[in-house]
Amino acid sequence: MSVREFIKRLVPVPLIRAYRWCRERCVKFLCVLYRIYPIDPNRIVICNVWGYGDNARYITDELIRQEVPYEIIFITNHPGASDAPKGVKVLKSNTCAAIRALVTAKLWVDNNRKEPYILKRKGQYYIQTWHGGISLKRIEGDCREKLGEAYIRNAMRDSAMTDLYVSNSRFCTNMYRSAFWYQGEILECGSPRNDCLLRPDPEAIRRIRERIGIKEGVRLAIYAPTYRGAGCKGKEAAKVYGLDTAGLRHALSDRFGGDWVVLVRLHPLAAEDSRYIPFGPSVVDASHYRDMYELLQAGEVLITDYSNTMFEFALSGHPVFLYARDVRDYQAERGFYFDYYTLPFAYAADSEALCANIRRYDEAEYRKTTKEFFRTMEIYEDGYGAQKIVERIRLEMAR
């Protein structure tokens, strides 16, 4: 049982609600109080809920690489797990220091929606990178009936104060217009987190493999199912994810050669459910590994169900296989932008079919179909997304 679950069981729900109510009002008060301080023309605040990762991490890394003359503050819910480079101050979300940094920074970069009590001041500039590119699942305004009105109100408020969205494709640009109530400027430059997939670094891959304990010469497949919602937790979630990893490893070896390890990487919201999945020397739990894109850079094959990582991993040219046992139920719950069965990735509803798809994988055909799919999406990825965003940051900081 996680600490969060233990607290939920121990503390009565009314007390938890009262605590949240008091905390939110304290933060709102600080947001107003700290406006007595002027905006700092050299301060940048970058935010990512899940830790030092995703687009936020790669923009921060590029700012440090370019040795920009700004104070860089990174705000996250998980500062203790951060491996931010020297020169970056990491703060916990909703602390006094974090609120003061947000209120006084000249420029914000965020990977998620901001809390409803964070209001932009005149003279501040807000770049929204979002945490998903091409999406299979309908999001925000395109599935409004699935979301609470409180979330919708805050999403609309957040879009209204955003100065710049970052897009990796014409599809994504159109999605922002239809789903995010946004008619402002969009920088079509690619997603920084995908740079490492288009320009992989062999030394970085070596370090990543070493960190997760993968021996030299062993090949790496990643199984990354997406989040299914609060109603699918614990042992029930494990049943949905159920995968014959032994059969999978044999199929990978038969088709691609070599010995294989399977990394299981559950969505951050479902990471605790990994304890219900059997692991061993050749099946490794990577659910608590903070940066999914480091894992993707090191992987050679991706198996997923509905995650947008299918499109991003395919940019590397490596094979993607779809394995989903609940397509009809999930589509009814979320809704899709695409016909799931016509995606350029082989689909299987059970482990036996998945292994068969792997054994008959045709690389030439796969490259042809993915290339045509990406052509229809009008992809802007070239491996330099972070550099282009930092160029824009420099421009805005100089104004």
C-alpha positions as CSV (number, residue, x, y, z in Angstrom):
1,M,0.0,0.0,0.0
2,S,1.3,3.4,-1.0
3,V,1.7,6.3,1.6
4,R,-1.1,8.1,-0.3
5,E,-3.5,5.2,0.0
6,F,-2.6,4.7,3.6
7,I,-3.4,8.3,4.5
8,K,-6.7,8.1,2.5
9,R,-7.8,5.1,4.6
10,L,-6.6,6.5,7.9
11,V,-7.9,10.1,7.6
12,P,-11.7,10.7,7.3
13,V,-12.8,12.1,3.9
14,P,-14.3,15.3,5.5
15,L,-10.9,16.1,7.1
16,I,-9.1,15.6,3.8
17,R,-11.6,17.9,2.0
18,A,-11.2,20.6,4.8
19,Y,-7.4,20.4,4.5
20,R,-7.6,20.9,0.7
21,W,-10.0,23.8,1.1
22,C,-7.7,25.5,3.6
23,R,-4.6,24.8,1.5
24,E,-6.2,26.2,-1.7
25,R,-7.2,29.4,0.1
26,C,-3.8,29.9,1.6
27,V,-2.2,29.5,-1.8
28,K,-4.7,32.0,-3.3
29,F,-3.8,34.5,-0.6
30,L,-0.1,34.1,-1.3
31,C,-0.7,34.6,-5.0
32,V,-2.2,38.0,-4.2
33,L,0.3,38.9,-1.5
34,Y,3.4,38.2,-3.6
35,R,2.2,40.7,-6.2
36,I,3.8,43.3,-4.0
37,Y,7.0,42.1,-5.6
38,P,7.9,43.3,-9.1
39,I,8.3,40.9,-12.0
40,D,11.9,39.7,-12.2
41,P,13.0,40.3,-15.9
42,N,15.6,37.5,-15.6
43,R,13.5,34.8,-14.0
44,I,12.0,31.7,-15.9
45,V,9.7,29.2,-14.2
46,I,9.2,25.8,-15.8
47,C,6.6,23.4,-14.5
48,N,5.9,19.7,-14.8
49,V,3.6,17.8,-12.4
50,W,5.3,14.4,-12.5
51,G,8.9,15.4,-11.9
52,Y,11.9,16.4,-13.9
53,G,10.8,15.0,-17.3
54,D,8.7,15.5,-20.4
55,N,9.0,18.6,-22.6
56,A,9.7,20.7,-19.5
57,R,12.9,18.8,-18.8
58,Y,14.3,19.0,-22.3
59,I,13.7,22.7,-22.6
60,T,15.4,23.2,-19.2
61,D,18.4,21.1,-20.4
62,E,18.7,23.1,-23.5
63,L,18.6,26.4,-21.5
64,I,21.4,25.1,-19.4
65,R,23.4,23.8,-22.4
66,Q,23.2,27.3,-24.0
67,E,24.3,28.9,-20.7
68,V,21.5,31.4,-20.8
69,P,21.8,34.4,-18.4
70,Y,18.5,33.7,-16.6
71,E,17.5,32.3,-13.2
72,I,15.8,29.0,-14.0
73,I,13.3,27.6,-11.5
74,F,11.7,24.1,-12.0
75,I,8.5,23.4,-10.1
76,T,7.1,19.9,-9.7
77,N,5.1,17.7,-7.3
78,H,8.1,15.4,-7.0
79,P,11.2,17.5,-6.3
80,G,12.9,14.7,-4.3
81,A,13.2,12.6,-7.5
82,S,14.7,15.3,-9.5
83,D,18.0,14.9,-11.3
84,A,18.0,18.5,-12.6
85,P,21.4,19.8,-13.7
86,K,23.4,22.3,-11.8
87,G,22.1,25.8,-12.3
88,V,18.4,24.8,-11.9
89,K,16.5,25.5,-8.7
90,V,13.9,22.8,-8.0
91,L,10.9,23.7,-5.9
92,K,7.9,21.8,-4.6
93,S,4.5,22.8,-6.1
94,N,2.4,25.1,-4.0
95,T,5.1,26.0,-1.4
96,C,5.6,29.6,-0.5
97,A,8.8,29.7,-2.6
98,A,7.1,28.2,-5.6
99,I,4.2,30.6,-5.5
100,R,6.5,33.6,-5.2
101,A,8.6,32.3,-8.1
102,L,5.5,32.0,-10.3
103,V,4.1,35.4,-9.3
104,T,7.4,37.2,-10.0
105,A,8.8,35.3,-13.1
106,K,8.8,37.0,-16.4
107,L,8.2,33.8,-18.4
108,W,6.4,30.6,-17.6
109,V,6.7,27.2,-19.4
110,D,4.2,24.6,-18.4
111,N,3.6,21.0,-19.4
112,N,0.2,20.8,-17.8
113,R,-2.7,23.1,-17.0
114,K,-2.1,25.6,-14.2
115,E,-4.1,25.6,-11.0
116,P,-7.1,27.9,-11.1
117,Y,-5.6,30.2,-8.4
118,I,-2.5,31.0,-10.6
119,L,-3.2,34.2,-12.5
120,K,-0.9,35.7,-15.0
121,R,0.2,39.3,-14.4
122,K,0.6,42.0,-17.0
123,G,4.2,41.7,-18.4
124,Q,4.4,37.9,-17.9
125,Y,4.6,35.5,-20.9
126,Y,3.2,32.0,-20.8
127,I,4.3,29.1,-23.1
128,Q,2.2,25.9,-23.0
129,T,4.0,22.8,-24.3
130,W,1.3,20.3,-23.3
131,H,2.1,16.7,-22.4
132,G,0.8,15.0,-25.5
133,G,1.3,15.4,-29.2
134,I,-0.7,13.4,-31.8
135,S,-3.4,11.8,-29.7
136,L,-5.5,8.7,-30.2
137,K,-7.8,9.6,-27.3
138,R,-10.1,12.6,-27.6
139,I,-9.2,15.3,-25.1
140,E,-10.6,18.4,-23.3
141,G,-13.2,20.2,-25.5
142,D,-13.5,17.2,-27.9
143,C,-14.7,15.0,-25.0
144,R,-16.3,17.7,-22.8
145,E,-19.1,15.5,-21.7
146,K,-16.6,13.1,-20.1
147,L,-15.0,15.9,-17.9
148,G,-16.3,17.8,-15.0
149,E,-17.4,21.4,-15.4
150,A,-14.8,22.6,-12.9
151,Y,-12.0,21.1,-15.1
152,I,-13.5,22.7,-18.2
153,R,-13.7,26.1,-16.6
154,N,-10.1,26.0,-15.5
155,A,-8.9,24.6,-18.9
156,M,-10.6,27.5,-20.7
157,R,-9.2,30.0,-18.2
158,D,-5.7,28.5,-18.7
159,S,-5.9,28.7,-22.5
160,A,-7.2,32.3,-22.3
161,M,-4.0,33.4,-20.5
162,T,-1.6,31.3,-22.7
163,D,0.5,33.3,-25.1
164,L,2.0,30.5,-27.1
165,Y,1.3,26.8,-27.7
166,V,3.9,24.4,-29.0
167,S,2.8,21.9,-31.7
168,N,4.5,18.9,-33.4
169,S,2.2,18.5,-36.3
170,R,-0.7,20.0,-38.3
171,F,-3.0,17.5,-36.6
172,C,-1.9,18.8,-33.2
173,T,-2.4,22.4,-34.2
174,N,-5.9,21.7,-35.4
175,M,-6.5,19.8,-32.1
176,Y,-5.5,22.8,-30.1
177,R,-8.0,24.9,-32.0
178,S,-10.9,22.5,-31.6
179,A,-10.2,21.1,-28.1
180,F,-8.4,23.8,-26.2
181,W,-10.6,26.9,-26.8
182,Y,-7.4,28.6,-28.2
183,Q,-7.0,31.0,-31.1
184,G,-3.7,32.5,-30.2
185,E,-0.2,31.9,-31.6
186,I,1.1,28.3,-32.1
187,L,4.8,27.5,-32.6
188,E,5.0,24.6,-35.0
189,C,8.4,23.3,-34.2
190,G,8.1,19.7,-32.8
191,S,8.1,18.5,-29.2
192,P,11.4,18.8,-27.2
193,R,10.8,15.4,-25.6
194,N,11.0,13.8,-29.1
195,D,14.4,15.3,-29.9
196,C,16.2,12.3,-28.3
197,L,14.1,9.9,-30.5
198,L,15.2,11.6,-33.7
199,R,18.8,12.3,-32.6
200,P,19.6,9.4,-30.2
201,D,22.7,9.8,-28.1
202,P,24.6,6.4,-27.8
203,E,26.3,7.5,-24.5
204,A,23.0,8.5,-23.0
205,I,21.5,5.2,-24.0
206,R,24.4,3.4,-22.3
207,R,23.8,5.3,-19.1
208,I,20.0,4.7,-19.2
209,R,20.5,0.9,-19.7
210,E,23.0,0.9,-16.9
211,R,20.7,2.7,-14.6
212,I,17.8,0.2,-15.1
213,G,20.2,-2.8,-14.9
214,I,20.2,-4.0,-18.5
215,K,23.3,-6.0,-19.4
216,E,25.3,-5.2,-22.4
217,G,24.2,-7.0,-25.5
218,V,20.7,-7.7,-24.2
219,R,17.9,-6.1,-26.3
220,L,15.1,-4.0,-24.8
221,A,11.4,-4.0,-25.4
222,I,9.0,-1.6,-23.6
223,Y,5.4,-2.5,-22.6
224,A,3.7,0.8,-21.8
225,P,-0.1,0.5,-21.3
226,T,-2.0,3.8,-20.7
227,Y,-4.2,4.9,-17.7
228,R,-7.7,3.5,-17.7
229,G,-9.2,5.6,-15.0
230,A,-9.9,5.4,-11.3
231,G,-12.4,2.6,-11.8
232,C,-9.6,0.2,-13.0
233,K,-7.2,-0.1,-10.1
234,G,-5.2,-2.8,-8.3
235,K,-5.6,-6.4,-9.2
236,E,-8.3,-5.6,-11.7
237,A,-5.9,-3.3,-13.6
238,A,-3.3,-6.1,-13.6
239,K,-5.9,-8.4,-15.4
240,V,-6.4,-5.8,-18.1
241,Y,-2.7,-5.4,-18.6
242,G,-2.1,-9.2,-18.5
243,L,0.6,-10.2,-21.0
244,D,2.5,-13.4,-21.6
245,T,6.0,-11.9,-21.2
246,A,7.7,-15.2,-21.7
247,G,6.0,-15.8,-25.0
248,L,6.7,-12.2,-26.0
249,R,10.4,-12.6,-25.4
250,H,10.5,-15.8,-27.5
251,A,8.7,-14.0,-30.3
252,L,11.0,-11.0,-30.2
253,S,14.0,-13.4,-30.3
254,D,12.6,-15.4,-33.2
255,R,12.0,-12.3,-35.3
256,F,14.8,-9.9,-34.4
257,G,17.4,-12.2,-32.8
258,G,19.2,-11.9,-29.5
259,D,18.1,-12.1,-25.9
260,W,15.4,-9.6,-24.8
261,V,14.3,-7.9,-21.6
262,V,10.8,-6.5,-21.3
263,L,10.4,-3.2,-19.3
264,V,6.9,-2.6,-18.0
265,R,6.2,1.1,-17.6
266,L,2.7,1.9,-16.3
267,H,1.2,5.4,-16.5
268,P,2.2,7.6,-13.5
269,L,-1.4,7.5,-12.3
270,A,-1.3,3.7,-12.2
271,A,2.3,3.2,-11.2
272,E,1.3,1.7,-7.8
273,D,-0.5,-1.1,-9.7
274,S,2.8,-2.5,-10.9
275,R,3.0,-4.4,-7.6
276,Y,0.3,-6.8,-8.9
277,I,2.4,-7.7,-11.9
278,P,4.9,-10.6,-11.7
279,F,8.5,-9.5,-12.4
280,G,11.8,-11.3,-12.8
281,P,15.3,-11.0,-14.3
282,S,13.8,-10.6,-17.8
283,V,10.8,-8.6,-16.9
284,V,11.7,-5.3,-15.2
285,D,9.4,-2.8,-13.4
286,A,10.1,0.7,-14.8
287,S,6.8,2.2,-13.7
288,H,8.5,4.6,-11.3
289,Y,11.2,5.7,-13.7
290,R,10.5,9.4,-14.1
291,D,11.4,10.1,-17.7
292,M,9.5,8.0,-20.2
293,Y,11.4,9.4,-23.1
294,E,14.7,8.2,-21.8
295,L,13.2,4.7,-21.8
296,L,11.9,5.2,-25.3
297,Q,15.3,6.3,-26.5
298,A,16.9,3.2,-25.1
299,G,14.2,0.8,-26.4
300,E,14.0,-1.1,-29.7
301,V,10.4,-2.2,-29.6
302,L,7.3,-0.6,-28.1
303,I,4.1,-2.5,-27.1
304,T,1.3,-0.2,-26.0
305,D,-2.5,0.1,-26.2
306,Y,-3.9,3.6,-26.5
307,S,-0.9,5.8,-25.5
308,N,0.2,8.6,-27.8
309,T,3.8,7.2,-27.3
310,M,2.9,4.9,-30.2
311,F,3.2,7.9,-32.6
312,E,6.3,9.3,-31.0
313,F,8.2,6.1,-30.7
314,A,7.5,5.4,-34.4
315,L,9.3,8.6,-35.3
316,S,12.5,6.7,-34.4
317,G,11.8,4.1,-37.1
318,H,11.5,1.3,-34.5
319,P,8.5,-1.1,-34.5
320,V,5.3,-0.5,-32.5
321,F,2.8,-3.2,-31.7
322,L,-0.6,-2.6,-30.3
323,Y,-1.9,-5.0,-27.6
324,A,-5.3,-4.1,-26.1
325,R,-7.9,-6.4,-24.6
326,D,-10.6,-3.8,-24.0
327,V,-10.8,-1.7,-27.2
328,R,-14.6,-1.4,-27.3
329,D,-15.0,-0.5,-23.7
330,Y,-12.1,2.0,-23.7
331,Q,-13.3,3.7,-26.9
332,A,-16.8,4.0,-25.5
333,E,-15.4,5.7,-22.4
334,R,-12.9,8.0,-24.1
335,G,-13.6,8.3,-27.8
336,F,-10.8,8.2,-30.5
337,Y,-9.7,10.6,-33.2
338,F,-8.7,7.7,-35.4
339,D,-10.2,4.4,-36.4
340,Y,-8.1,2.2,-34.1
341,Y,-8.0,-0.8,-36.4
342,T,-6.6,1.2,-39.4
343,L,-3.6,2.7,-37.5
344,P,-0.2,1.8,-39.1
345,F,0.6,-0.6,-36.2
346,A,-0.3,-4.3,-36.0
347,Y,-3.1,-4.8,-33.5
348,A,-3.7,-7.8,-31.2
349,A,-6.4,-8.6,-28.6
350,D,-4.4,-11.3,-26.9
351,S,-0.8,-12.4,-26.3
352,E,-0.9,-15.2,-28.9
353,A,-2.0,-12.7,-31.6
354,L,0.6,-10.2,-30.4
355,C,3.4,-12.8,-30.7
356,A,2.2,-13.8,-34.2
357,N,2.2,-10.1,-35.3
358,I,5.8,-9.8,-34.1
359,R,7.0,-12.9,-35.9
360,R,5.5,-11.7,-39.2
361,Y,6.7,-8.1,-38.9
362,D,7.7,-6.7,-42.3
363,E,10.1,-3.8,-41.8
364,A,9.7,-2.4,-45.4
365,E,5.9,-2.5,-45.1
366,Y,6.0,-0.9,-41.6
367,R,8.2,2.0,-42.8
368,K,5.9,2.6,-45.8
369,T,2.7,2.7,-43.8
370,T,4.1,4.8,-41.0
371,K,5.6,7.2,-43.5
372,E,2.2,7.7,-45.2
373,F,0.5,8.1,-41.9
374,F,2.9,10.8,-40.7
375,R,2.6,12.5,-44.1
376,T,-1.2,13.0,-43.5
377,M,-0.4,14.4,-40.0
378,E,2.1,16.9,-41.4
379,I,4.8,16.3,-38.9
380,Y,7.1,19.2,-37.8
381,E,9.6,17.0,-35.9
382,D,13.2,17.4,-36.9
383,G,15.1,16.7,-33.6
384,Y,15.6,20.4,-32.7
385,G,12.4,21.3,-31.0
386,A,14.1,22.3,-27.7
387,Q,16.5,24.6,-29.5
388,K,13.7,26.4,-31.4
389,I,11.7,27.0,-28.2
390,V,14.8,28.3,-26.4
391,E,15.3,30.7,-29.3
392,R,11.7,32.0,-28.7
393,I,12.3,32.2,-25.0
394,R,15.4,34.3,-25.6
395,L,13.4,36.6,-27.8
396,E,10.6,37.1,-25.3
397,M,13.0,37.6,-22.4
398,A,14.7,40.3,-24.4
399,R,11.5,42.3,-24.9
